[in-house]
Amino acid sequence: MIVDPDARAGLFEGYSPTVLAVDAAGTVTDRRFVYADTDVRGLLLDLITEHEVSTS
């Protein structure tokens, strides 16, 4: 995964991009905002420890 929050924010007129956790039914179960100074690795680790992760 490559993340460039500054470039994405520029494309979306300043709106911060988000990382979504989605369950098997397609329902969004969590949303986290990603800013230029966000620890993306830490954010993803938090999400996978809080939610069931499927690799299929």
C-alpha positions as CSV (number, residue, x, y, z in Angstrom):
1,M,0.0,0.0,0.0
2,I,1.3,3.4,-0.9
3,V,-0.2,6.4,0.9
4,D,0.2,10.0,-0.1
5,P,-2.3,12.0,2.1
6,D,-1.1,15.4,0.7
7,A,-1.7,14.4,-2.9
8,R,-5.1,12.8,-2.2
9,A,-6.2,15.7,-0.1
10,G,-5.3,18.0,-3.0
11,L,-7.4,15.9,-5.3
12,F,-10.4,16.0,-3.0
13,E,-10.3,19.7,-2.3
14,G,-8.8,19.4,1.2
15,Y,-11.0,16.6,2.4
16,S,-8.9,14.1,4.4
17,P,-8.8,10.6,3.0
18,T,-10.2,7.8,5.1
19,V,-9.4,4.1,5.8
20,L,-12.6,2.0,6.1
21,A,-13.0,-1.3,7.8
22,V,-15.7,-3.3,6.0
23,D,-17.3,-6.5,7.2
24,A,-18.1,-9.5,5.0
25,A,-21.6,-8.1,4.2
26,G,-20.0,-4.9,2.9
27,T,-21.0,-2.8,5.9
28,V,-18.6,-0.1,7.0
29,T,-17.7,-0.9,10.6
30,D,-15.1,1.7,11.2
31,R,-13.7,4.8,9.6
32,R,-10.4,6.6,10.3
33,F,-9.2,9.8,8.9
34,V,-5.7,9.9,7.4
35,Y,-3.7,13.2,7.7
36,A,-0.2,14.0,6.4
37,D,1.2,13.3,9.9
38,T,-0.8,10.1,10.5
39,D,1.1,7.0,11.5
40,V,-0.5,4.9,8.7
41,R,1.2,1.6,9.9
42,G,-0.1,2.2,13.4
43,L,-3.5,3.1,12.2
44,L,-3.7,-0.2,10.2
45,L,-2.4,-2.2,13.1
46,D,-5.1,-0.7,15.3
47,L,-7.8,-1.6,12.8
48,I,-6.7,-5.2,12.4
49,T,-6.4,-5.8,16.1
50,E,-9.9,-4.3,16.7
51,H,-11.7,-6.2,13.8
52,E,-11.7,-9.7,12.3
53,V,-9.4,-9.8,9.3
54,S,-10.1,-12.2,6.4
55,T,-7.4,-13.0,3.8
56,S,-9.7,-14.8,1.4
